[in-house]
């Protein structure tokens, strides 16, 4: 993956969970996109779920305010860095987002001061944030207006995405020009053909400069099945940028897909020492061991990593999957239970996937208690597409408890939902 997560069709709950994850990390722009996608998906499904809709609208309102403050802060950084025009765009976006009257007043004052500064410097001297006068117009760099100009309605997504990157990367991305902006937005919306077109133009625009563009272009190529082109971009990129972990992820994906496990192992040993202990590298190493058919080695590696560096949920999830694949159900169940307990302790929403895995492992281990039953009933409401399976499990638990009436009732629910899912929806003539 690149610095972002590409979007794909999911249920509203999946988008909401992703938004919650982003919000927990203060990635407000990405959280807003996910919550709005959840609302859009809810509307398309025609689901009459006012509680979910109200909850999502409240979350959108919250992240809009947080994002407005973030845009304001980033605008100040851009002005200090000599990017006045880009700062103006961010202040405009902040004004559009916020409903806080006090913040609106402050933003309007800052806009007025910026416009005055832009006007004065253009009248007397070239401002620091404008391109040199001898730079050709439309060359794809800052100030150009090439064919890849990003429409205003796409600006919010571009700035939101850039806002999640390290500061030095943000400044670099803002300087790659309009073709890059168009390609970057297309990449994040899953339009890989358009992304590859504009990112190729951006690479040509910035020829002779060491950029991050090959990483993004390689992502577009990979998603179009152009694996050789992606490798040709990434292999020299990691030599020039050995500290950019997403590049190693993409290359490992390519090596795994091609069965080149030895190359993946060699690549991972080349990662700088200061990054070797990172969770991202640990996940790549553990997965490489699994791809090599060495599940016990992967399990030992993850266990040793957490013993040395402490608990990390992403490592724990990977370890639970290995335990499950090796038939070590109790060990996997204990990990999922700890993840759920951690969520409860900080009042965070539990990922339905974790609840599903935990419930299924409990069931597989013979649990027929009320706690397991309640888990399945909760999941039936959260993940509607799997409700037939959850009601089947509920029926079996009631039967094991001797409650045949409820067992029959939930068996009927399960059969009805399963039938609806497999019956074509043919319109009557």
N, C-alpha and C positions, 0 to 999 in steps of 0.2 A: 504494500500500500504506500501511497504518497503521504504528504503531510496532513491529508484529510481523509475522510471516509466517503467513498463514492456512494451515491444514493441508489436504492433499488426498491422495488415494490414490496411493501410490508404491511402488516396490520397496524391499526392506529396505536395499539398498545406497544408495539415494537418501536415505532417512531417516538412515542412518549418516553419510553425507557431510555432511548438514545439521547433525547433531549435532557432528561434528568441527569444522565451521565455527564453531558457537556456542561450543564448548569453547575453541577457539583465541582467541576474543574474551572468554573468562571469563564467558560467559552461561550459567551452570551450570544454571539452571532450564530454559531452553529446550533445552539439550543433553540433559538427562535425559528430557524429553518425547520428543525425537526418537529417542534410543536405545531407549526403551521401545516406541515405535511400530515401530521396526525389528524388535525381538524379537517383537512381536505379529504383524507382517506375515509374519515368517519362520515363525511357528507356523501361521498361517492357510494359508500356501502348502504346508505339510506337507513343507517341505524338510529333508532329513536332512543338515544342515550344522553339525556340532558345533563346528568351528573358528570359524565366524562367530558362533554362539551364545555360545561361551566368550569371544570377543573383546568382544561386546556386553555381556555380564554384567560383565566387568572394567571396561568404560567406565562402566556404570551405577554400579558401586560407587565408582569414583573421583569421579564428579560428585555423587553423594549426599553424600560427605564435604565436597566443595568448597561445595555448596549449603548444607549445615548451617552451615558457617562464615560464609557470606554472610548466612544468616537471622539468625545470632547478631549479626553486625555491624549489620544493618538494624534489629534489635530495639533495640539501643542507641541508634541514631539516632531511632527512634520514641519511645522513652522521653524522650529529650532534647527532642523536639518536642511532647511532651504527648499521645502516643497510647499509653497504657499497655495498653489492652485489645488493640490490634492487636499490640503488642510481645509480649504473652503468647502470642498465636496463633503468632507466628513462632518463639518459643522452643520451643513444643510441637512444631512442625514440625521444628525442628532436632533435637530429641531423637528423633523418630521416624526421622529420616534417618540419623543417625550410628551407627556401630558402634564408634567409638573410645571406650574406657572412660574415658580421661582427660577427653575433651570432654564425655561424658555427665555426669560428676561436676560439672564447671564449670557446665554448663547447668542442672543441678538446683539448684545454689547460687544462680545468678542468678534462677531461677524463684522460689525461696523468698524472696529479697530483694524481688523485684517484688511477690509476693503480700502480703508484709508491708507494703510501701509502699502498695499499693492498700487494704489493710484499715485501716491507720492513717489515711490521708487521708479515707476514706469515713466514718470514725467521728468526725472532728473538723472537716473542712471539705471542700468540693467540690474534688476533685483537678483538676489542670490538664488532664488528658487526658480528662475527661468533658465531655459537652455541658452547656450551661446548663440549670438546672432548669426554666426556663420554655419550653424548646424542645419542641414537640409530639412525642410518641413516634410512631415510624413515619413520619416525614416524609421519609425517604430520606437524611438526613445521618448523620454519625458518631453512633453510639449508637442510631439508629433501628432498628426491626425490621419494616420494611414487607414487602409481599407478595413482594418480590424477594430475600428473605434467601437468602444463598448457603449451601447445605449444606456440612457440614464437609469432605466428600470433595472439594469443589471449591476449598477454601481454598488448598491447596498450589499449584494452577495459578494462581490469582489473584495470590498473593504472588510466585510465580516470575515471572510476566509483569510485575508492577509492578517487580520487582527489576532488570529490564533497562532501565528508563527513567531519564532524568535525575532527580536527587534531588528537584528542585522539582516535577516532574511526578508522581513517586511519591507525595509527600505530598498532592498535589492529588487523585489518584485514590483514595487511601485515605479521603479525606474526602467523597466524593460519595455515599456511602450504599449500602444493600443492593441497591437496584434497579440501580444502576450496576454493582456487582460481578457480579450475575447476568447482566446484558447483556454485560459485557466477557468473561466466561468463555464465554458462548454464542457470541460473535463469534469467539473464538479456536478454537472447536471446529467452526466451520462451520455452526452453527444460526442462520442469518441472520434468520429470521422471529422467533424468540425474542429474539435480540439486539436487533432493531429495537423490539420491544415494550417490553422493560425499559429500553433506553437512552432511549426516548421518555419513559417515566415518570421516569427519572433527570433528564432535561432539565427536566421540569416541576418536579421536587423542588427543583432548584437554580435556578429562574427568578429572574432579577434578578442573577445572579452570572456573571462572566466565566469560563467553564470550557472544558475540552478535550472535553466531551461531544459537541458537534456533529461533531468529527472522527471519533469512533468511530461515531456514528449514521450519518454520511454513508457510512462504509465498509460498514455493514450495508445501507443503501439501494442503494449501487452494486452490491453482490453479488446483490441481488434484482432488478436491472434498473430500479430507480427512479431514473433519471439526473437528472430535473429536481429531485426532492427533494434529491438529493445536492448538486447545484449550489447550490440555495437555502441549504443549510447551509454549504457550503464557501466561497462567494464572500465573505460577510461575515466568515467565520472568519479568512481570510488577512489581512484588513484589520486585525483586532484582534490577530492572532498572526502577524506577518510573518516570525518566525524559526522557524516550525514547518515544516520541509521536507516531511514526509509529506503535508501538505495540498496543496502544490504538485504532488506526484506524482499525487494523486487527481484534482485538477482538470485536470491535463494529460491524464490518461487519459480523462476525460470529453470534453475538447475534441478530442483525437485521434479518439475514437470518433465524435464528431459531425461530423468534418471541419472543425472550427473552428480551423485551424492559426494564423490571425492572432491569435485570442484567446490561444492557447497562447504564442505569441511575446511578446505584450504582457504576459501574466502573468509570464513569466520575466524580463522587463526590470524588473519591479516588485520583484524580490527584493532585500533590502538588500545594500549593497555588501560587507559583511563575509562574506556567504555566497556571493557570486558565484563565488568561486574554489573552492568545494567540489566534491568528486567527484559528489555527488548532483545538483547543479545542472548540472554539465557533462554528465552522462548525459542529463538531460532536454533540454538544448539540442541535443545531438547527435541524439537520437531525433526531436526536432521537425523538424530539418532533413531527416532521412530520411523522415518522414511527409509532408513537403512535396515529396518526390521529388528531393531534392538530396543524393544519396549522395556526390558529390565534395566538396560543402561540409561534410558531416558528417565525412568522412575528414580533411579539412584541419583542421577544428576540433579533433578528437581528437588529431591529430598535434601541433598547436600547443600544446594543453593539456599534453601529456606533455613537450614540449620545455621548457615554462615551469615546470611543477610536478613533473616527475619521473615515474617509472614508477608506475602504479596498475593493479593487475590487472583491476579492473572496467572501467576505460577500455580497457585492452588487449583484453579480451574483445569489447567492443562494436566496437572498431576491426577486430579479426579478422573479425567477421561482415560488416562493410562491405566489407573487402577481398574476402571470398569472394563476396558478392553482385555485386561489380564484376568478378569473374573474375580477381582478382589473387591467385592461389593460393599462389604462393611467399611473398608478403608475409604472408598469413594463416598459413601453415605456420610461418614463423619466429617469429611471435608465440606460437602455441601451444607451440612447442618451448621458448621462454623461460619460459613459465608452468610447464611441466613441470620444467624445470631448476631453477627456483626452489623448487618443492616438494621435489625430491630433495635440494637443498642444506640444507634445514631438516628433512629426514626427515618431511615431511608426506605424507599420502595424496593421490595425484593424483586429481582429479575424473575419473570415467570419461567424462563428457561431453567434457572437454578431450582425453583420450586418443583418443576416437572421432573428434573433428574432426581431430586431428593425423594419425591413421592414414589417414583417408579422403582427406585432402589429399595425403599422401605417395603413396597409391595412385593418385590422380588425376594426380599429376605423374610417374607412371611408375616409382615406387620398387617394386622386387620383391626387396628384400634381406632378410636374416635378421632385422634389427632390426624391420622393419615386420611381418614374419610373427609375431614374438614379441609384438608389440603386440596383434595380432588374437587370438592365443591367450589372452593375459591378459584381454582384454575379453570373450571368450566365457565365461570363468569369472565375471567380475564382473557382467555384464549379460546374464543368461540369456535374456531375451526377444528379444535380438538375436543370439543365438548362431548362428542359421542364416546370417545375413549375414556374420558374422565367419568362419565356417567356409568359406563360399563364397570370400571373399577369400583365406583361407589356401590353399585348393585352387588358386586361380589363381596365387598366388605360387610354390607348389611346381611347378606346370606350367611357369611361366616359367623356373624353375631346372633344369628337365629331370627332375624327380623325379615320374614319372607314377604310381608306386605310392602315394605320400602324397597326390598330387593327387586320385586316385580315392577314396582313403579319406575325405578331408575333404569331397569332393563328396557322398559318400554320407551323411555326418553332416548336411550342410546340407540335402540333400533330405529326409531323415527328419524333421528338426526342422520344416522348412517344412510338410511334410505333416501332422504332428501339430498344428501351429498352426492349420491350415485345416480339419481334420476335426472335425465336431461330436462331442461326447462323449455318445453315446446309450447309455443303460443297456440292457443286454440284458434281455429279458422273462424 
